[in-house]
Amino acid sequence: MRGFIIENIANLYKVEKQESKEIYDALARGKFKKEEISPVVGDFVEFEVTDKENKKAVIDKILDRKVYVKRPKLANITQIVFVVSSQSPKPDLLMLDKQLAFAQFLGIKSLIVLNKTDLDDKAEFKEIKKTYEKIGYKVVETEAKNKKGIDILKKELKDNMNAFSGNSGVGKSTLINGIFNQDITLEGEISQRNRRGKNTTTSIKLYRIDENTYIADTPGFSTFSIEEIKSEELANYFVEFKDKMANCEFVGCTHIKEENCGIKQAVKKGEIELARYNRFCKIYQQLKEREEKKKW
């Protein structure tokens, strides 16, 4: 039988059968350990039913993955939904830019959700929206608590395997509950003392909206890592940088210290936003430092 994994808790997998959508509790064959591979949420698999009455099964084979994310472990996602809160906590655009670069690296679609817009008295979220729409990203405004923008968001999720991403406390779980119109995930609280989110989602789980549309609710991305991207290749994944790199004087330009750099020239002309470029420099430096540490 064929199906795909919709949940994993402590190496016990829930597998959804392709045709009937029945859910089976499954273990993985011991051979996977020897092959040093583990099934993950989103994997399409072949499995054998061991107990039909109690819906028990064993996973025999992992089918080819189109996409694989190491941390958090996910396979075959087609779109990442980046949730950013307008307030409580404040928008983390450095994290957003890391994630957008990683989605470009994976070759999958990105959707930005600006949540809690009702808490943003100064309407600063409008500038964020303008920045990212200008470079080609789709941006949706939502007020998860009031269920505002949920219908627009649902249309953007259609026919995708969607992974919801973002720092804790930005409202991922509240949005997912709003999409399904029921409390299917545990909503987190914002600590009044430090205004940072407390992680509440403890396992990766896929929720089915319709026949071909799923949402992955994942643990808070405090462990989010883009280490797979090499520092010298980072600029390739900043969408507005690509056509400017041809104007760099040197092959292998880092776009950091060089003078005759196409990207830096574009920043001076206002063709690339300075704040985005500065965040690129920070991410580049972080990747470079990790690469230097690995050498030791």
C-alpha positions, 0 to 999 in steps of 0.5 A: 500500500502507498500513503504518506506520513502525516505525523511523527512522535517518538518514531511512531508514525501516522500514515495516511493511505492514498486512496481511502485516507485511512490513518494507520499507526506505523513503525519503520523497518529496522533496515532504515537504521542500517541505511542511516535514513529515517522516514519523516513527515511528508514522506511518501511511503510504501507500507504493509498492514500488520493489524487491520482491525487496530490500524497497525502497519510497518513502513517498508520503503521511502519513495523519492523525495522532491524536497528535504528539510533537515531541521525541522525534518520535513519532506516534499513541502511545496510552499513555506508560509512565513508568519511574521507578527506586526507586534507582540513579538515585534517583527523579526525580519532577519529571521524572515530573510533567512527563511526566504533565502532558504526557500529559494535554495530549496526551490519552493514557493514562499508566502509571507503572512503579516499577522496581528496587524490590528495591534500595530497602531502605527501601521508599520506592517504596511512598509514591510508589505511594500518591501517584500511585494516590491521584490515579488513576494506574495504578502497576506495581512491577517488578524488571526484572533479576529479571523480576518484575512483567513479566507484569502490565506486559504486560497493561497494554500490551495493545492500545496503541502504547506509548512508554517514557519515563524518565531514562537508567539507570532500566531501560527497555531491561531491561524491554523485553528482559524483555517479549520474553524476549530481548536486543532492545535495548542495555542501559545501564550506570550510571556508578559515578562519578556514578550517572547513566545513559549513553544507549544507545538511539540511534534510535526503534524500535517493537517488536511484541508482538502484532497490536495492541500495540507498544512504542517504545524512545526515546533518553533523555529528556534533551531532554524538553520540555513547552514546548507547554504554556502556563504559565497552563494547566499546572494543567489537566494536574495531574489532582487540581487540576481540581475545586479550581480552581473555588474560586479567587477570581480568573479567571486565578489562577496558583495561585502567589502568590494568597491565595484560591486553591482549589488552595492551600486544598486543599493546606492541607487535605491534599487535594492533596499538598504535594510535588506542589504544590511540583513544580507550582510549579517546572514553572510557573516553568520554563515562565514563564522560557522564555516570557519568554526567547522574548519577547526 
